[in-house]
């Protein structure tokens, strides 16, 4: 029988004290907020791939699409892991990612990130030799690295926008008379009057 953690705060009213276990495996089920986050993060990554993918189609050969796919998968997995570190990170990642996705209507950030990544690929000599192409044509390794560099620049923007969003959400909660617990989640009751 498992012992309870004496440092764990009591559960909110209406929730069970211990996580439910699966009858077949005996391990705790994945908490619902994480399942929702994994789905939301996957959608956010997919939304942020629209313009960069359209730009990338002219810079990769057929095998380069494998590198793009692996790069996107890297961001989905890495983001899912980072999201397990706390609720504020999850909120910031999803909200910031949605804001960056909306900037694709004027894709200046996506263009600048892609051009910088292409120049790094060109500097490293990872482009294939194709005469007359305006951009270097990349194979799988170059396309993977270009995807990671472009996505990394957009993740920096996501972090900035997400941090601003979480900060304003916390300020709004304090203004409404709610506080935050040690994990940064908003708790409490709304002020009356």
Secondary structure, DSSP 8 states (H G I E B T S, - for coil): -----TTS----TTS-SS--B-TTT-SB---HHHHHHHHHHHHHHHHHTHHHHHHHTTTB-TTHHHHHHHHHHHHHHHHHHHHTT-HHHHHHHHHHHHHHHHGGGG-HHHHHHHHHHHHHHHHHT-EE--TT-SS-EE-HHHHHHHHHHHHHHHHHHHHHHHHHHHHHHHHHHHHTT-EE-TTS-EES-----
